[in-house]
Amino acid sequence: MALLPALRSPALRSLLAVGDLALAEHTATKQTETTHRWQIGIEAPGASALVRSKVEFSNREGEGAYALASLPDAVVEPYALGPPKVQHYDAEAATAQKVAALAGRVQTQARDVFDLELLLRRRPLAQGSLDPALLEAAVERALEQDYAAFRDQVLPFLEPGAAELVASPAAWEQIQTFVADRLEAAR
């Protein structure tokens, strides 16, 4: 909820105006103890519809495992903006959180498996870094997701070129197997 004043601030309006952009709408879509999420719509020159995005803040314990980094140029170039710096979990903390989410959710989400594949390709988990029982549960949950869940929960949110690379049951099975193998290796 702390973001709401920032969304209405003259500073944000000025920053967006540099790129001839304007915040047209914002909706609080999730407000819990651990997660605050807003969907935003930005008016952009030449865009026939609002450019949609989301802003999310997490209050989960990260044990101080944070990094401060600029957004990649490719993300902000279409909007003629300089890359802002944002604080985020470092790779190890993000991976540990995703493993815990995958193992502990009441309803498993295919996006957790997909996210873990991306994270584990960048940096494998160190052996013994997480509880073996947690890793075992995560392996089981990673392998139980069917292609339909992946198709419905993940593919619509990928860039078309990226979606084409993984839009098959065989590609999904490769992702699941990769994640399961990397989690097993960390036990």
FENWOVEN-V81389 format. One record per helix or strand. SS is the DSSP state (@ for helix, = for strand). FROM is the first residue (numbers start at 1). LEN is the number of residues. Records with the same first field share a line. If there is no record, write none. Layout:
BEGIN
SS: FROM-LEN ; FROM-LEN
END
This chain:
BEGIN
@: 3-5 ; 10-9 ; 73-7 ; 91-14 ; 110-13 ; 132-13 ; 147-7 ; 155-3 ; 160-7 ; 169-17
=: 22-10 ; 35-9 ; 51-8 ; 66-5 ; 85-5
END
